[in-house]
Amino acid sequence: MRDVNIDWANLGFSYIRTDLRYLSHWKDGEWDAGQLTEDNTLHIAEGSTALHYGQQCFEGLKAYRAADGSINLFRPDQNAARMRMSCERLLMPFPTEETFIEACRQVVKANEHFLPPYGTGGSLYLRPFVIGVGDNIGVRSAPEFIFSVFCVPVGPYFKGGLTPHNFVVSDFDRAAPNGTGAAKVGGNYAASLLPGAQAKAGDAQGRHFADAIYLDPATHTKIEEVGAANFFAITKDGLTFVTPKSPSILPSITKYSLLHLAEHRLGLKVEEGDVRIDELDRFSEAGACGTAAVITPIGGIQYGDHFHVFHSETEVGPVTRRLYEELTGIQYGTVEAPQGWLVKVN
Ligand SMILES: Cc1ncc(COP(=O)(O)O)c(C=O)c1O
């Protein structure tokens, strides 16, 4: 076990090599027993489909240390279900939900000393992935696969935690109308690198953005995603939580958790439907939500020449704050969790 010397309070979202990761291999129709390994590199065939044809998918979930010292995974069954769906979409075998969750638990336990202490706002981010490997050259599904889970201690994805960020609508699409947008596959993210870099570089007016917003790829009129996060907004009367619905959006576990909490804990009406980019005046608050982004308030959105400010560019809105407190309270064990949302590691 390595001694860790980490400045917990100032963790960002960067790679830190932890001690052990889970590795399992699929060949001849079955997964091997899987084991923890120290090696953080993979030695794979040059013809691996993951390298040439993007046959790979991944997940992102977190382990949180609660005030009483216990460690919880947040809704890992949902990540397992989504990974099964991603694997099916790319013709890859998925282990099982039990193996997925057990691998996550083993990795957290083996790297417990990397889990940020309660109160620092940090967590241990888990990255499960499945990749096609083995000798191959044609466009077909791989002869072998690897399932692995590694972990990294992380702080906020967007600097400053619950502080508003500005975003810019991109002309590019991250996914096609009947493509792979709803699956967590690398190709969607490769497609988002250029728009993301352009957003961060800023516009001619010198305004810089945290990331790109993607519109629906069929008509370019409705908001779909905010970088690697889903979008939500609160109507001007403060009564309704609205989030887009589309087959090319990644079904965010955070978003579905917020839909539940908005309705059952905050007493809001909830609506999954179209969010037209020319109707942002309907809303008093907006935010990006995801495992990494948690809830990041959206200060303003640049769309062409127009910059639309929601609640404020510097202050978080009241409903967004309540949602954040409810969600993170559940994750860190200070607010009662809905049945089945937390899975104990220790
Ligand atoms: C494109 C995209 N949308 C949304 C999300 C948020 O999903 P989740 O809340 O399950 O992390 C993510 C992150 O996983 C993402 O990469």
The ligand as a MOL file (V3000), in Angstrom:
LIG
                    3D

  0  0  0     0  0            999 V3000
M  V30 BEGIN CTAB
M  V30 COUNTS 16 16 0 0 0
M  V30 BEGIN ATOM
M  V30 1 C -22.5140 12.9340 -22.3450 0
M  V30 2 C -22.8890 12.7890 -20.9220 0
M  V30 3 N -24.1170 13.1890 -20.5250 0
M  V30 4 C -24.5200 13.0700 -19.2510 0
M  V30 5 C -23.6950 12.5400 -18.2690 0
M  V30 6 C -24.1760 12.4160 -16.8810 0
M  V30 7 O -24.5110 11.0880 -16.5990 0
M  V30 8 P -24.4290 10.5280 -15.1180 0
M  V30 9 O -25.3180 11.3890 -14.2890 0
M  V30 10 O -24.9350 9.1420 -15.2130 0
M  V30 11 O -23.0220 10.6240 -14.7060 0
M  V30 12 C -22.4150 12.1230 -18.6320 0
M  V30 13 C -21.5070 11.5490 -17.6230 0
M  V30 14 O -21.5650 10.3760 -17.3810 0
M  V30 15 C -22.0060 12.2390 -19.9750 0
M  V30 16 O -20.7890 11.8390 -20.3440 0
M  V30 END ATOM
M  V30 BEGIN BOND
M  V30 1 1 1 2
M  V30 2 1 2 3
M  V30 3 2 2 15
M  V30 4 2 3 4
M  V30 5 1 4 5
M  V30 6 1 5 6
M  V30 7 2 5 12
M  V30 8 1 6 7
M  V30 9 1 7 8
M  V30 10 2 8 9
M  V30 11 1 8 10
M  V30 12 1 8 11
M  V30 13 1 12 13
M  V30 14 1 12 15
M  V30 15 2 13 14
M  V30 16 1 15 16
M  V30 END BOND
M  V30 END CTAB
M  END
